[in-house]
Amino acid sequence: MSIGLTFTGKIDSPRTLLEGAQALARERDYALRAGEGGLKVVMCPLGGELGVLWRPEGDPAGPWLVRGGCRSTPAGAGLHRAAVELLDLLPIRALTVEDETGFYRHRDFQRMKEEHFYPWLRTLVDVCRQESGKGVSGMQLCWDLEQYAPRDIPDTVITPVGRFRLSELVELEAQGIEALAGRFFLWNGRTRDARFYRNRAINALWEDCCFAPSARSGEDAAGNAAILDDLERAAQMDPSLPLPRSAYEEVCALAGRAPVLPDGPALTEEFSPGYRRDLVTYGVGALRLTLPGGCLQGWEPWQNGGGAHLWTDGKGPVWRVSAYRMREGTAQFTENLDALHGVEGRTLKGGALRWGWKEVFEDGERLYQAECEVIAGPDLYFITVTCAGPGELGPVAELIGKVSVVSSAAREETVRAQ
């Protein structure tokens, strides 16, 4: 269930289109990604991008055919308007736009919100109303299933702009749909106004921020700075707008910046921003691995090809996961774990797990490494956890105890539910 638009048209050449898109991206402070077969103009988070694909109509000298689109929810009506404005300005001929909101034709922004985006939001609230008070767990709205899953808290809902009590969203709607839209949609206004910058910062605080010092990594430094810049800009544009002031001051300390927000109202939230303050669960195929949310995630390539998923917070255990699939039949445990200390196994719903630990030496330093194998049908997952001292093995064992697997049918059902 989403709102968006699609389009087709013709261009003289990919180069002409790319040059036009680059000029618009610079002018409007958008990000641009381009490849051999197309480009994306990224206007905001939460999937806020206009994608264009191209192919020759016949002769590679031109003209070329293009097609593309933009999904405007959950980012909001402001994104939809911005996408239409881009289509107006990009060098695309014979442009045909299929816009389910009708905005491309009538250009009445308020009408688009009232006829499409507000009913869409009311539908989400209706789901919350039906489930409120039942102690439901694992409820997510507009959450990207390709990333981690935050910790469950019964009778709450996870969204890109924060965790809410189910009853809280119902109460917000009762105060007026415009107020709820201004809190839920990242881009609800006609332009990138104060609420846009505040909500973009709120999204980053909740979804991306590790609440780690900027000195830890370039990723932390860039993320912390962007949050602070957005909140300070929002305050300049509208001093009366409620802001997450406690989180702002916390990130200032992490970034080594002096707080400069003028006095003003604080945004009322029951839950402090930051899913990654807590444990979060990552998916690697059928494997579900629960780790501290403050870990940075990466990919470690191997010299002989392939590689491993990697998580580290820069000072604690380093986690690695690699996966293999049997050509036929069910995967089996290897003999690699037989020589380890404290080997134990556990039956999982849909699989099995076995793990132990050993001492290893790297550059003359004694380390402790836990090794775990997880079977899920034809898939075999290898988990290694490298620890600086034996005291870290206990917390590692607790996290290994949270490992689970999900069936392909369960994964498909989750996608359909979203």
C-alpha positions as CSV (number, residue, x, y, z in Angstrom):
1,M,0.0,0.0,0.0
2,S,1.8,3.1,-1.2
3,I,1.3,6.3,-3.1
4,G,3.5,7.3,-6.1
5,L,3.8,8.0,-9.8
6,T,5.4,6.4,-12.8
7,F,6.4,7.9,-16.2
8,T,7.7,7.2,-19.7
9,G,9.2,9.4,-22.3
10,K,12.1,10.0,-24.7
11,I,15.5,11.6,-24.3
12,D,18.2,12.6,-26.9
13,S,20.9,10.7,-25.0
14,P,21.7,9.5,-21.5
15,R,24.4,12.1,-21.3
16,T,22.0,15.0,-22.0
17,L,19.6,13.7,-19.2
18,L,22.5,13.2,-16.8
19,E,23.8,16.7,-17.3
20,G,20.3,18.1,-16.7
21,A,19.9,16.0,-13.6
22,Q,23.3,17.0,-12.2
23,A,22.4,20.7,-12.6
24,L,19.1,20.3,-10.8
25,A,20.7,18.2,-8.0
26,R,23.3,20.9,-7.4
27,E,20.7,23.7,-7.5
28,R,18.4,21.9,-5.0
29,D,21.0,20.1,-2.8
30,Y,19.8,16.6,-3.9
31,A,22.1,13.6,-4.2
32,L,22.5,12.0,-7.6
33,R,23.5,8.4,-8.3
34,A,24.1,7.2,-11.9
35,G,25.1,4.0,-13.7
36,E,25.2,2.6,-17.2
37,G,21.4,2.0,-17.3
38,G,19.9,4.9,-15.4
39,L,20.1,7.3,-12.5
40,K,18.4,8.2,-9.2
41,V,17.9,11.7,-7.8
42,V,17.7,11.3,-4.0
43,M,15.6,14.1,-2.5
44,C,15.2,12.8,1.1
45,P,15.5,9.7,3.2
46,L,12.8,7.0,3.4
47,G,13.0,6.0,-0.3
48,G,12.7,9.6,-1.4
49,E,14.1,9.2,-4.9
50,L,13.1,9.7,-8.5
51,G,14.5,6.8,-10.5
52,V,15.0,6.8,-14.3
53,L,16.0,3.9,-16.5
54,W,17.0,4.3,-20.2
55,R,17.4,2.1,-23.3
56,P,17.9,2.9,-27.0
57,E,14.7,3.1,-29.0
58,G,16.6,1.6,-32.0
59,D,19.7,3.5,-33.1
60,P,22.1,4.1,-30.1
61,A,22.6,7.6,-31.6
62,G,19.1,8.4,-30.3
63,P,16.5,8.9,-29.4
64,W,16.4,6.8,-26.2
65,L,13.4,5.6,-24.3
66,V,13.1,6.3,-20.5
67,R,10.8,5.0,-17.8
68,G,10.8,5.5,-14.1
69,G,8.9,6.5,-11.0
70,C,8.8,7.7,-7.4
71,R,7.2,6.2,-4.3
72,S,6.0,9.0,-2.2
73,T,5.1,7.2,1.0
74,P,6.1,7.2,3.8
75,A,8.2,10.3,3.1
76,G,5.1,12.5,2.3
77,A,3.3,14.8,-0.1
78,G,6.2,17.2,-0.2
79,L,8.3,14.5,-1.8
80,H,5.6,13.9,-4.4
81,R,5.5,17.6,-5.3
82,A,9.3,17.7,-5.5
83,A,9.3,14.7,-7.9
84,V,6.7,16.3,-10.1
85,E,8.8,19.5,-10.2
86,L,11.8,17.5,-11.3
87,L,9.9,15.9,-14.1
88,D,8.9,19.4,-15.3
89,L,12.5,20.4,-15.5
90,L,14.3,17.3,-16.7
91,P,15.0,17.1,-20.5
92,I,12.5,14.4,-21.2
93,R,10.3,14.6,-24.4
94,A,6.9,13.0,-25.0
95,L,6.5,12.7,-21.3
96,T,3.6,10.6,-20.0
97,V,3.0,10.6,-16.3
98,E,0.7,8.2,-14.4
99,D,0.1,10.0,-11.1
100,E,-2.5,8.3,-8.9
101,T,-3.0,11.4,-6.9
102,G,-3.8,13.6,-9.9
103,F,-1.3,16.2,-8.7
104,Y,0.7,16.2,-12.0
105,R,-2.5,17.5,-13.7
106,H,-4.2,19.8,-11.1
107,R,-1.2,21.0,-9.0
108,D,-3.4,21.6,-6.0
109,F,-1.1,20.5,-3.1
110,Q,-3.6,20.7,-0.3
111,R,-6.1,18.7,-2.4
112,M,-3.5,16.0,-2.9
113,K,-2.9,15.7,0.8
114,E,-6.5,15.6,1.8
115,E,-7.6,13.2,-1.0
116,H,-4.6,10.8,-0.8
117,F,-2.0,11.2,1.8
118,Y,-4.3,11.8,4.8
119,P,-6.6,8.9,4.0
120,W,-3.4,6.7,3.6
121,L,-2.3,7.8,7.1
122,R,-5.7,7.3,8.6
123,T,-5.6,3.7,7.3
124,L,-2.4,3.1,9.3
125,V,-4.0,4.6,12.4
126,D,-7.0,2.3,11.9
127,V,-4.6,-0.7,12.1
128,C,-3.2,0.7,15.3
129,R,-6.6,1.3,16.8
130,Q,-7.6,-2.3,16.1
131,E,-4.5,-3.7,17.8
132,S,-4.2,-1.3,20.7
133,G,-4.4,-2.8,24.1
134,K,-3.9,-6.4,22.9
135,G,-0.2,-6.5,23.9
136,V,0.8,-7.1,20.3
137,S,4.6,-7.4,19.6
138,G,6.7,-6.9,16.5
139,M,4.5,-4.3,14.9
140,Q,6.2,-2.2,12.3
141,L,4.8,0.5,10.0
142,C,6.8,1.7,6.9
143,W,9.9,0.0,8.2
144,D,12.6,-1.1,5.7
145,L,12.8,-4.9,5.9
146,E,16.3,-4.9,4.4
147,Q,17.8,-3.4,7.5
148,Y,17.9,-4.4,11.2
149,A,14.8,-5.0,13.3
150,P,14.6,-3.0,16.6
151,R,13.7,-4.6,19.9
152,D,10.1,-5.4,20.5
153,I,8.1,-3.6,23.2
154,P,4.5,-4.9,23.5
155,D,1.7,-2.6,22.4
156,T,4.1,-0.2,20.6
157,V,4.7,0.3,16.9
158,I,8.1,0.9,15.2
159,T,8.2,3.6,12.5
160,P,11.1,5.4,10.8
161,V,10.3,8.6,12.9
162,G,10.1,6.9,16.3
163,R,8.5,4.3,18.5
164,F,4.9,5.1,19.5
165,R,2.3,3.5,21.8
166,L,-0.5,2.3,19.5
167,S,-2.9,4.4,21.5
168,E,-0.6,7.5,21.1
169,L,-1.1,7.5,17.3
170,V,-4.9,7.2,17.8
171,E,-4.8,10.1,20.2
172,L,-2.7,12.2,17.8
173,E,-5.2,11.6,15.0
174,A,-8.0,12.8,17.3
175,Q,-6.2,16.1,17.7
176,G,-6.3,16.6,14.0
177,I,-4.9,14.8,11.0
178,E,-2.7,17.7,10.1
179,A,-0.9,17.5,13.4
180,L,-0.4,13.8,13.0
181,A,0.8,14.2,9.4
182,G,3.3,16.9,10.6
183,R,4.8,14.4,13.0
184,F,4.6,11.2,11.0
185,F,5.5,12.3,7.4
186,L,9.1,13.3,7.0
187,W,8.1,15.9,4.3
188,N,4.5,17.0,4.7
189,G,4.9,20.7,3.6
190,R,5.2,22.2,0.1
191,T,8.9,23.0,0.6
192,R,11.7,21.8,2.8
193,D,10.5,23.8,5.8
194,A,11.4,23.7,9.5
195,R,9.4,20.5,10.1
196,F,11.2,18.8,7.2
197,Y,14.6,19.4,8.8
198,R,13.4,18.5,12.2
199,N,11.8,15.3,11.0
200,R,14.8,14.4,8.9
201,A,16.9,14.7,12.1
202,I,14.4,12.7,14.1
203,N,14.5,9.9,11.5
204,A,18.3,9.9,11.7
205,L,18.3,9.9,15.5
206,W,15.9,6.9,15.6
207,E,17.1,4.9,12.7
208,D,20.8,5.6,12.0
209,C,22.5,7.2,15.0
210,C,24.7,4.9,17.1
211,F,25.1,7.6,19.8
212,A,28.8,7.0,19.5
213,P,31.6,9.7,19.6
214,S,32.3,11.3,16.2
215,A,35.9,10.4,16.7
216,R,35.0,6.7,16.4
217,S,34.5,6.7,12.6
218,G,33.7,8.9,9.6
219,E,30.2,7.4,9.5
220,D,29.6,8.5,13.1
221,A,31.1,12.0,12.5
222,A,29.0,12.6,9.3
223,G,25.8,11.3,10.9
224,N,26.2,13.3,14.1
225,A,27.0,16.5,12.2
226,A,24.0,16.1,9.9
227,I,21.6,15.7,12.8
228,L,22.9,18.8,14.6
229,D,22.9,20.8,11.4
230,D,19.2,19.9,10.6
231,L,18.0,20.7,14.2
232,E,19.8,24.0,14.2
233,R,18.4,24.9,10.8
234,A,14.9,24.0,12.0
235,A,15.2,26.2,15.0
236,Q,16.3,29.1,12.9
237,M,13.4,28.7,10.5
238,D,10.7,28.3,13.2
239,P,11.8,29.0,16.8
240,S,8.3,27.8,18.1
241,L,8.7,24.3,16.6
242,P,9.2,21.6,19.4
243,L,12.5,19.8,19.0
244,P,14.2,16.8,20.6
245,R,16.4,19.0,22.8
246,S,17.8,16.3,25.1
247,A,18.9,14.2,22.2
248,Y,20.4,17.3,20.5
249,E,22.5,18.1,23.6
250,E,23.7,14.5,23.8
251,V,24.8,14.4,20.2
252,C,26.5,17.8,20.6
253,A,28.6,16.2,23.4
254,L,29.4,13.2,21.1
255,A,30.4,15.5,18.3
256,G,32.4,17.9,20.4
257,R,30.2,20.8,19.5
258,A,28.8,23.5,21.8
259,P,25.0,23.6,21.8
260,V,23.6,26.7,20.1
261,L,19.9,26.1,20.0
262,P,17.9,29.1,21.4
263,D,15.4,28.4,24.1
264,G,12.2,26.9,22.8
265,P,9.8,24.0,23.3
266,A,10.9,20.4,23.6
267,L,9.3,17.6,21.6
268,T,7.3,15.4,24.0
269,E,8.2,11.7,23.5
270,E,7.7,8.7,25.8
271,F,10.6,6.9,24.3
272,S,14.1,8.4,23.9
273,P,15.2,8.5,20.3
274,G,17.5,5.8,19.1
275,Y,16.7,2.2,18.2
276,R,20.4,1.5,18.0
277,R,20.9,2.3,21.7
278,D,19.4,-1.2,22.3
279,L,19.9,-4.6,20.9
280,V,18.8,-4.9,17.3
281,T,18.4,-8.0,15.1
282,Y,20.0,-8.4,11.7
283,G,19.0,-10.8,9.0
284,V,21.5,-12.8,6.8
285,G,19.3,-15.0,4.7
286,A,17.4,-17.2,7.1
287,L,19.7,-16.4,10.1
288,R,18.6,-13.8,12.7
289,L,21.5,-12.4,14.7
290,T,20.8,-10.1,17.7
291,L,23.7,-7.6,18.5
292,P,24.3,-4.3,20.2
293,G,22.8,-1.6,17.9
294,G,25.9,0.5,18.4
295,C,28.0,-1.8,16.2
296,L,28.9,-0.6,12.7
297,Q,28.1,-3.0,10.0
298,G,30.3,-3.7,7.0
299,W,31.5,-6.3,4.5
300,E,34.9,-8.0,4.8
301,P,36.1,-9.3,1.4
302,W,38.3,-12.4,1.2
303,Q,41.3,-12.6,-1.1
304,N,40.1,-15.8,-2.8
305,G,36.6,-14.3,-3.4
306,G,33.5,-14.1,-1.3
307,G,33.6,-12.5,2.1
308,A,31.8,-12.1,5.5
309,H,29.3,-9.7,7.0
310,L,31.1,-7.9,9.8
311,W,30.0,-6.0,12.9
312,T,32.1,-4.1,15.4
313,D,31.8,-1.2,17.8
314,G,35.6,-0.6,17.6
315,K,36.4,-1.8,21.1
316,G,34.4,-5.0,21.9
317,P,34.0,-8.3,20.2
318,V,34.2,-8.5,16.4
319,W,31.4,-10.5,14.8
320,R,31.6,-12.1,11.3
321,V,29.0,-14.2,9.5
322,S,29.4,-16.1,6.2
323,A,26.9,-18.5,4.6
324,Y,27.0,-21.5,2.3
325,R,24.2,-23.5,0.6
326,M,24.1,-27.2,-0.1
327,R,23.3,-28.1,-3.7
328,E,21.2,-31.0,-2.5
329,G,19.7,-32.0,0.8
330,T,20.0,-30.5,4.3
331,A,23.2,-28.9,5.5
332,Q,25.2,-30.7,8.2
333,F,27.5,-29.6,10.9
334,T,31.2,-29.7,10.1
335,E,33.9,-31.3,12.2
336,N,35.6,-28.0,12.8
337,L,34.0,-27.5,16.2
338,D,35.0,-30.8,17.7
339,A,38.3,-29.5,19.0
340,L,36.8,-26.4,20.6
341,H,36.2,-25.8,24.3
342,G,32.8,-26.0,25.8
343,V,31.0,-27.2,22.7
344,E,27.2,-27.2,23.1
345,G,24.3,-27.5,20.7
346,R,20.7,-26.3,20.6
347,T,17.7,-27.1,18.5
348,L,16.1,-24.2,16.8
349,K,12.6,-23.8,15.3
350,G,13.5,-24.6,11.7
351,G,17.2,-25.5,12.3
352,A,19.9,-26.2,14.7
353,L,23.0,-24.5,16.3
354,R,26.3,-25.7,17.6
355,W,29.1,-23.6,19.1
356,G,32.3,-23.5,21.2
357,W,35.4,-21.4,21.7
358,K,39.2,-21.5,21.4
359,E,42.3,-19.4,22.0
360,V,44.0,-17.9,19.0
361,F,47.1,-15.8,18.5
362,E,47.2,-12.8,16.1
363,D,50.5,-10.8,15.9
364,G,51.6,-12.4,19.1
365,E,48.5,-11.4,21.0
366,R,46.3,-14.0,22.8
367,L,42.7,-13.7,21.7
368,Y,39.6,-15.7,22.4
369,Q,37.3,-16.7,19.5
370,A,33.9,-18.2,19.6
371,E,32.8,-20.3,16.6
372,C,29.2,-21.1,15.8
373,E,27.5,-23.1,13.1
374,V,23.8,-22.7,12.3
375,I,21.8,-25.0,10.1
376,A,18.7,-23.7,8.3
377,G,17.5,-26.3,5.7
378,P,20.1,-26.4,3.0
379,D,22.0,-23.3,4.4
380,L,24.9,-23.4,6.7
381,Y,26.0,-20.2,8.5
382,F,29.4,-19.7,10.1
383,I,29.6,-17.2,12.9
384,T,32.9,-16.2,14.4
385,V,33.3,-13.8,17.3
386,T,36.8,-12.5,18.2
387,C,37.2,-11.3,21.8
388,A,40.1,-9.5,23.5
389,G,39.7,-11.3,26.8
390,P,37.9,-14.3,28.3
391,G,35.5,-12.0,30.1
392,E,33.8,-11.1,26.8
393,L,32.8,-14.8,26.1
394,G,29.9,-14.6,28.6
395,P,28.1,-11.8,26.9
396,V,28.8,-13.4,23.5
397,A,27.2,-16.7,24.8
398,E,24.1,-14.7,25.8
399,L,23.9,-13.2,22.2
400,I,24.4,-16.6,20.6
401,G,21.6,-17.8,22.8
402,K,19.3,-15.3,20.9
403,V,20.2,-16.7,17.5
404,S,17.2,-17.9,15.5
405,V,16.3,-18.9,11.9
406,V,13.2,-18.2,9.9
407,S,11.7,-20.2,7.1
408,S,11.4,-18.8,3.5
409,A,7.6,-19.0,4.0
410,A,7.8,-16.8,7.1
411,R,10.0,-14.3,5.3
412,E,7.6,-14.0,2.4
413,E,4.7,-13.6,4.9
414,T,6.5,-10.8,6.6
415,V,7.0,-9.0,3.3
416,R,3.4,-9.3,2.3
417,A,2.3,-8.0,5.7
418,Q,4.3,-4.8,5.1
